[in-house]
Amino acid sequence: MESKFGFRNKTSENHWQPCQIEKLKITKPLIICLSGNGTTTEKEANGFCKLAENLLGEKSSEVDLLGVAYGVKDKQLSKRGELSNKDVEMIVNSLLMPLCKDEITGDLLPIEDCCKNLSLITFFTFCHGNKEVKIILEKFNEKLEKEGLSKQDIRYLTQSLFEINYAKESEFVLCPQISIASAQDSIGNVFGYWYFGDDDYDEELENHYAMVYDKPGQFCQKIWPRPESKRYDCITIIANSILKDTPVENSFSMQSVEHNIGYFKNDENGVNHYLNEEGKVLRNAMSISLQKRVENSILNMNKKIYKQFNLQELYSNFENNLPQFNRIDNSIESTFYMQ
């Protein structure tokens, strides 16, 4: 069963506007919202878009938020969904490849023009959604290779894409990203390699900023992601925990509770009732990342010369705007111990 796509639209019924992405023309920054594999209804997909809208604040009026309700192969066997091969092909062929081609001739555009156009795309993901980005970009890279691009050109081109994720499921990084996680989350446990002392990951990576929230106002460093992902810029931030209290009514363990990205949503007055100070730092980091990315996308829409989204500038922005965000020692000998 194929997935269903739609836009967050406050003028539509239930603030959701179904769409056929094969007919979609991108005219403004597009945030592709890919949630966990339990997101199989349009209501759930719209709810995840609403979280992105909440994090964007006033910037949400300048973007399109595209949500996905995953298709389920056999509802009797599993309630979990995923993008089908057809869905992935459609996303690549209808959203990504048109940004790289001349509308009239169908020829591949110059690399800088491709980058300018692709900088309109941002992936906002949770858990399984991060794995779907990996699959989408693998297919996209295949298409670009068939178009005759070298691996070096493909790498440069995909640097113009960007992903912001919470509780990522895949350890591989195929475009620049901000990764957010809680050390108390045993479900989104791809970061577990750090905590259990796997020294295979202690290889210094070029252009990578890895941060672990150890105590308020302090960070320790471990290196992420795997060495084969060396070519993309990343920032990783992990909190010891994100919640003030474990909800009493929740029957799951603390580890399961802290996997829930819904706690990052503020109420209509801009107040968050669930996050502790560390959780608020993570929320603000996601919010700043989305807002700054949108600014970069709009800049590239209006300028002739492509400007890459610079994660080092974003890191500096964190330092200036998050009072507990301190620069860390770049030594790979720094070690994080769970408390």
Buried (B, 14 or more C-beta within 10 A) or exposed (E): EEBBBBBBBEEEEEBBBEBEBEEBEBEEBBBBBBBBBEBBEBEBBBBBBBBBBBBBEEBBEBBBBBBBBBBBEEEEEEEBBBBBEEBBBBBBBBBBBBBBBEEEEEEBBEBBBBBBBBBBBBBBBBBBBBBBBBBBBEBBBEBBEEBEBEEEBBBBBBBBBBBBBBBBBBBBBBBBBBBBBBBBBBBBBBBEBBBEEEEEBBEEBEEBBBBBBBEEEEBBBBBBBBEEBBBBBBBBBBBBBBBEEBEEEEEEEBBBBBBBBEBBBBEEEEEBEBBBBBBBBBBBBBBBBBBBBBBBBBBBBEEEEBEBBBBEEBBEBBEEEBEBBEEBEEEBEBEBEEE
